[in-house]
Structures are given as structure tokens and as C-alpha cells.
Amino acid sequence: MRTSGLRSNTTRAKRQGVRTGNWLTVTQAEKLVNSPDTDTLKGKRDRALLAVLIGCGLRREETAGLTLERIQQRDARWAVVDLIGKGGRVRTVPMPNFAKAAIDLWIAAAGFTSGRIFRPVNRGDNLAGDSMTAQSIFETVKGYAAEIGVPNIAPPHDLRRSFAKLAHKGRAALEQIQLSLGHASIQTTERYLGVRQDLTDAPRT
């Protein structure tokens, strides 16, 4: 509903509170990860890229700099180890099996065994460099988000939010989500998740 007729009062009102941001549902997240065409090299790369973003909650700069050497086993599960994030904070991020499987498929097809994981693919569907930029990752995510009908997602930061929100709904401890995201304080994670206002369980009129 438009409220342009209320400009004299509403446009001067001070906005308060914290923006909740956007999150994908489980169904949307699955649809996004499965949207690339894995019959192509680019599609294999893009599925691995989306799987890491939604499955590990990395920032786009962290994703661009991610190397194969960082993916190791810890306590019988795969993880991104000793990741240096914002503020120089070092963390280890668990990696779900679907993300590891997507990476394995991509690197086997691309034919490399070390260095940066996400690399440019040209129009001929061949490798065209040894690293993607954070901006390229942004544009890649935005394209697939539009394809599945969620163009308002702010890529890939809202995928990071979605990772956190889905983990929280899956009963992951808030402290563990904080560690995975690399937040300095639990209060930041609470604001980031919007856990104090759960729109799913909010009162209905």
C-alpha cells in the first residue's frame, strides 16, 4: 500500500531498530545451489561457489581467496581451517558434505590440485586465470538469485545471513554460529540474525 499522502508526517519520522536483512528459506537455498548447469565447467564451478557461500557462510573476499590447502579434516569432518577474516580474526569453519562434494566435482573437471579454488571460466568454457575477484563472485550470485526469483537478495552477504539463519533454525548453538561467522561478540551475531524478532513465530492478526 502506498503512503505518499502521509509525507508531511511519516517522512520525518526517525527510523529506529536494526535492519533484519534478507534470508533464503531451505527450499530457496536448495534451488539456488542446484540452479547451475553442471554439464558445463562453469556450472560445476558455480555450484561449488554457491554451495560454499550458503553452506559455510563465508564473506565474498574470503571466498575469492579460499585455497584448496585450507580445506582439511578436523574431528572426522571437513572444514575450512585457519581462515583469516575481518579484523584479522582467525577461525575454522565446518564444511557440509554437499559443499565438499561440489568442490571435488569442480576441481576434478578443471584439473588443478592446489591454489585458489574459484577461478575464471571463459566463454569457451575453459579456465581463464587462477583466481576470481570478489566482484565476479557478487555478479555470479546475483545472476543465479535473479534466475530463481529472488532478485532482492544482496549477494552474497544475504547468503551469509541465510547460512546463519538456517543453522539457528536447525538448533545450532548461537556461540557456534558466532565462531563460524567470525563475529567478535555474540551481540553482533544476535543482531545479525534478528533472533530477538522471529517473524516466523511472531503474533499473527
Buried (B, 14 or more C-beta within 10 A) or exposed (E): EEEEEEEEEEEEEEEEEEEBBBBBBEEBBBBBBBBBEBEEBBBBBBBBBBBBBBBBBBBBEBBBBBEBEBBEEEEEEBBBBEBEBEEEEEBBBBBBEBBBBBBEBBBEBBEBEEEBBBBBBEEEEEBEEEBBBBEBBBEBBBBBBEEBEBEEBBBBBBBBBBBBBBBBBEEBEBEEBBBBBBBEEEEEBBBBBBBEEEEEEEEEE
